[in-house]
Amino acid sequence: ILGACGSATVPVTVIATNAPAPATTRATTVATVMPTAIVPSATAVAATATTAATGAPTKAATSVPTQASLNCPSPTTCIIISPTTGNVKAASVQVAIGGHGFPAGKVSILVTRKVGNTPLPGGPIQAGEVNVASDGIINGTFTIPSDEPELANARDLQVLAISADGTKGATVEFTNTGGVDLSDVIINDYTNPVFGFHFMIPAGFRARQLSDSLNEIGLYNPADQTRSGQEPITVRALPTVKDINGKPTSQMTLEEYARVALPNEVTANKIELISFQQLLPQSGLKAYQAVWRTTQVGGSTDTVITYYDLNKTINGQYYRSVQVVYNPKSKYGGEHSAVVNSLTLVQVNGQSAEGDAARKVVDQFMAATIQGNTPQALTYLAPNLRTRVTNNNPSLPQLLGVSNVSARFAITDQATFKPAGSGLRAVVKGYMGFDPKLPLQFELTQSGPSGNWLIDEVTPLQ
């Protein structure tokens, strides 16, 4: 799905720690940042300097480079930018972008941090939107903001352009001369922005992308000096044939498909199914695990593959399952089990009507709170949280982690979703306009006969 202009770095999330807070503003909080997927955005970040609620001005962006045309060399979906370097720590950098191969409409421009092909903590920052002409060509500008510390302090950045429907994307690199190398950053968990699989990364392991389309992520122990493509554990979504023995794979149960999957995905002299069992991982997803023996010239190899239900068409290509692939000769059985037990699937279509509805509830709740209209604000809370706030435990400001509410609130990303019992929870992130900004995370559930979104958890993230 992502074009070949560069390897796509994927967002991950980490456990947030408490940062020092002004005594009159922030309440002490321990927060966990929930997985965030790359999603198209409906709102671009302003490219001009703004003034925070406290009156402190942000750094002005540099001028846009003059360039008549930015044309990609790739015949497929591709982007190119100018400039490709700049000091984001000193000032916001405005960048011209061109490209082709996108569906008509708009593309969202996101910027994230990277080290080689290894994804880093923190989701992508929305940097703007660019129009796409009817012939698929984009030509516009976006801003890499200096007031986002994660970007300003990192040397290696990646620019991602993603179509409004999420089906087309491309990446290109940007070097922040004011940032530092983040090679030693340790990752706790990973969320795939295209296929929606999320899992915990075992202690001491690293993750790296094995394909530009983001459908394969390799996990390895750096001490082993493992070459790319030879990782002991791989999480992947492989393109799937449309039918097996005359039966459409989309109509096969996961168990039916898992029993015949590998011979229809790879070529070998001989492939045998050695064992097969159903699993119920701790994540709650049903899964099936097969041990396959593949015989090639020179000997046989056993591979353990755990299958999870995906059953989606993405960018015109059908994918039946997400798989965790393990080489038992590596003797990382404990790490393999940790990945299998933690893997979940999250919704990555952030422009869905449900996502917009969840964002609207958060916007309305914060508007009522800022206006001091507590009765109205309470209508956007789930019953258990509404009862607590009504009883002043916590009060509305305490719920937001502050002693007084700022006069400004903004949502930073589209809503993302995660499994919750038989349904989904929506996750919406934003910030209050203090200096520095106070980021907040809202989790919402659907309630009542009409299935309206209501806020049932609020977490200050710093």
KASUL-V283029 format. One record per backbone hydrogen bond with DSSP energy under -0.5 kcal/mol. NH is the residue of the N-H (numbers start at 1). CO is the residue of the C=O. If there is no record, write none. Layout:
# KASUL-V283029
((NH	CO) (NH	CO))
This chain:
# KASUL-V283029
((3	169) (4	77) (6	3) (9	7) (12	120) (12	122) (16	14) (16	31) (19	462) (25	22) (26	22) (27	401) (31	29) (33	14) (52	56) (53	433) (55	52) (57	55) (58	50) (62	92) (67	65) (71	69) (78	100) (80	98) (82	96) (86	175) (88	86) (90	87) (91	87) (93	144) (94	92) (95	142) (96	82) (97	140) (98	80) (99	138) (100	78) (102	136) (105	132) (107	130) (108	162) (109	128) (110	108) (110	160) (111	125) (112	158) (114	156) (115	118) (118	115) (119	117) (120	113) (122	12) (125	111) (127	109) (128	109) (130	107) (132	105) (133	137) (136	133) (138	99) (139	131) (140	97) (142	95) (143	127) (144	93) (145	143) (148	145) (149	147) (151	148) (152	148) (153	149) (154	151) (155	180) (157	155) (157	174) (158	112) (159	172) (160	110) (161	170) (162	108) (162	160) (163	168) (164	106) (166	163) (169	1) (170	161) (172	159) (174	157) (175	84) (176	155) (176	174) (177	86) (177	175) (178	86) (179	176) (180	153) (185	182) (189	13) (190	199) (191	11) (192	197) (193	191) (196	192) (198	344) (199	190) (201	188) (202	200) (205	202) (206	220) (208	218) (209	117) (210	216) (211	216) (214	211) (217	235) (218	208) (219	233) (220	206) (222	204) (222	220) (224	221) (225	222) (226	221) (230	227) (233	219) (234	325) (235	217) (236	323) (237	215) (240	318) (244	247) (247	244) (249	242) (250	242) (251	248) (252	249) (257	253) (258	254) (259	255) (260	256) (260	257) (261	257) (264	260) (264	261) (265	262) (266	262) (269	295) (270	295) (272	293) (274	272) (274	291) (275	291) (277	289) (279	287) (281	285) (283	341) (284	281) (287	279) (288	307) (289	277) (290	305) (291	275) (292	290) (292	303) (293	272) (294	292) (294	301) (295	270) (295	293) (296	294) (296	299) (299	296) (301	294) (303	292) (304	326) (305	290) (305	303) (306	324) (307	288) (308	322) (309	286) (310	320) (311	320) (312	319) (314	312) (314	317) (317	314) (319	312) (322	308) (323	236) (324	306) (325	234) (325	323) (326	304) (327	232) (328	326) (330	327) (331	328) (336	332) (337	333) (338	334) (339	335) (340	336) (341	337) (342	338) (343	339) (344	198) (346	196) (350	348) (352	349) (356	352) (357	353) (358	354) (359	355) (360	356) (361	357) (362	358) (363	359) (364	360) (365	361) (366	362) (367	363) (368	364) (369	365) (370	366) (371	367) (372	369) (373	368) (374	372) (377	373) (378	374) (379	375) (379	376) (380	377) (381	378) (382	455) (386	382) (387	383) (388	384) (389	385) (390	386) (391	387) (392	389) (393	388) (393	394) (399	395) (400	396) (401	398) (402	397) (403	25) (410	431) (412	429) (413	429) (416	427) (417	347) (418	425) (420	423) (423	420) (425	418) (426	444) (427	416) (428	442) (430	440) (431	410) (432	438) (433	408) (434	432) (438	432) (439	437) (440	430) (441	459) (442	428) (443	457) (444	426) (445	454) (447	452) (451	448) (452	447) (454	445) (455	380) (456	443) (457	443) (459	441) (461	439))
